[in-house]
Amino acid sequence: MRKKLSVRLAALALAICLLCAAAPVYADSVSAPMGPYSVNFTDVPDDAWYADYVKLCASWGIINGKSATSYCPDDPLLCGEFIKLLCMIGELAPRSMDTSSHWAWPYWQVVNDNGVLWGLDIDGSAASLNRPITRYEMSVMINNLTSNVYNENPVSLDSPEARISDYASIAGKYVEGVLQSYGKGILNGYDDGAFHGESTLTRAQAAAIVVRAGWPAERLAVENVGVVEEPSGGDTTVTLDPQSSFAWQSRNYIDAWGNVSAEGRQILFGDASKSYFTGSEANLADYIVTVQVRTWDIDSSGAKYTRTWNLQVNKAVADEVVAIFEEIYNDPEQFPIHALGGARFTDTMRHAWGCAIDINPVENYQCYTTSEPYTAIVGSTCFKYSDSPYCITPDSSVVRAFAKYGWGWGGGDADNNYSGWTTTADYMHFSILESGG
């Protein structure tokens, strides 16, 4: 079960006591001791601002030095290293992982499955994992972690442009990550008041950030921050008429192949000459909005429990997305969802419109359908080859709910026809196109 770290720590000393029980430690051997370890980094002065963070993380095996006596606080942190750190503080993986293929790839797979990498173009390749991570990328991962793993409510931050001097230059795809990470006191700007998101994250900064992310009492105080309340529990009456959904109405200006008329482009992007969002648009926040949805998941004992997700979608489909997920949540099937993603800007397709959603990608893979075995492009299996409760089937409540509001499934229609996918099937994928393309 992914555990929500809701313990409010009074001091760093208390955090150390609790870390022994709460934080997993990854080592080469399952039998390795949990710590605390004795650390003595000669390049970490006792009066350095990051000293306590580094010593805390290192003594409990959360982050290692580059040698027994050298931490290298000013060195850039690699993407794979930060991903592994988030695995550890999020309690997302077993203590020992098979890293024979690559030292970080198994951790990438875990955080990707848990929605921590949504919205980022960080694949599991060695090239991606071995390059330095930027502060922008880190902020998006932190936002996804606190939302999708810890189930924290988002915060509202007034006058961000007055707090972050380079706020106006932040690309739209990073804005929410920066605002949430800053507003929750997990990160701050530099002395000049700017965020400098294009800069790489240092190993000293990483130690501070993972402590603040995992243990809220260690977060920075931020003035005038409000908490956005999550939807209340219990049944919710869905008042949106399914036939009035944007997906149904869009048939008038979006054809079966995804070609959009000028009218449709104006609605979706605010620009009749535009075909998709790149994530850098100045008006992105006016069109890509965050909605909260409830789903079921399964804990380690096999019991169902409720999760709340913050999902980014185009404002044109925001109401119907909430309605769709309420139908899925209230259905007797109680279909479990442990990975969920919406808008992202890594291609030109429906996700880059904010009009597509992926569900449980590992258990609902994208695959080639031209010959058997159906070779996976993304993910590991689907309902044809697995009885996992996370697999979406053609007769599931998930497919029915999306279809009711005019959305198509990448796995085909009720008869398993691949009307929108001539060479592949994408069982995780739903979009406003009738074909699910």
Sequence and secondary structure as in RCSB ss.txt:
>XXXX:A:sequence
MRKKLSVRLAALALAICLLCAAAPVYADSVSAPMGPYSVNFTDVPDDAWYADYVKLCASWGIINGKSATSYCPDD
PLLCGEFIKLLCMIGELAPRSMDTSSHWAWPYWQVVNDNGVLWGLDIDGSAASLNRPITRYEMSVMINNLTSNVY
NENPVSLDSPEARISDYASIAGKYVEGVLQSYGKGILNGYDDGAFHGESTLTRAQAAAIVVRAGWPAERLAVENV
GVVEEPSGGDTTVTLDPQSSFAWQSRNYIDAWGNVSAEGRQILFGDASKSYFTGSEANLADYIVTVQVRTWDIDS
SGAKYTRTWNLQVNKAVADEVVAIFEEIYNDPEQFPIHALGGARFTDTMRHAWGCAIDINPVENYQCYTTSEPYT
AIVGSTCFKYSDSPYCITPDSSVVRAFAKYGWGWGGGDADNNYSGWTTTADYMHFSILESGG
>XXXX:A:secstr
         SSHHHHHHHHHHHS    SSTTS         TTS TTSTTHHHHHHHHHTTSS  SSSS   TTS
B BHHHHHHHHHHHTT S SS   SS SSHHHHHHHHHTTSSTT    SSHHHHTSB BHHHHHHHHHHIIIIIS
    EEES HHHHSTTGGGS HHHHHHHHHHHHTTS    TTS   TTSB BHHHHHHHHHHHH GGGS   SSE
EE     SS     S GGGSHHHHGGGTB TT  B HHHHHHHHS TT  S  S  TTHHHHEEEEEEEEEEE T
TS EEEEEEEEEEEGGGHHHHHHHHHHHHHSTT  B S EE    SSSSGGGGT EEEE TTTS EEE SSSS  
EEESS  TTT   TT   TTSHHHHHHHHTT EETT STT   TT SSEEETTEEESSTT  
